[in-house]
Amino acid sequence: MFRVLIVLAVLGLAVYAFFDVLRTPASGLPYLRKPLWMLACLVPVVGAVAWFWLGRPGGQLPGRRSGPIAPDDDPAFLRRLEEEAWRRRMQERRRAAGGEAGDGTTPAT
């Protein structure tokens, strides 16, 4: 059973690398041309490892994007939201306590 799992893992790695080569644009591929990378990926383990280590343009791993991140994943955006919520809570507390008028100034006593 363990041998079957190893064979399936090696086969899955080779197939994934092969289709990753197919999806990658031919321009900018380092070292080899696209057909040679496809053949290299069919070599068990070594070809796929070579593709992921040397062949991927920009050195990106699968599933990783270097572009902008979503707002809910951006720490600066989340921090700014928390600060705004905190300011609103503080303003509401001051209003409820009678310490602040609606325009941001304190009333004269």
FENPE-V896116 format. One line per field, one symbol per residue. burial: + if it has 16 or more other C-alpha atoms within 10 Angstrom, else -. Layout:
burial->???
//
This chain:
burial->---------++-+++-++-++-------+----+--++-+++--+-++++++--+++---------------------------------+--------+---------
//
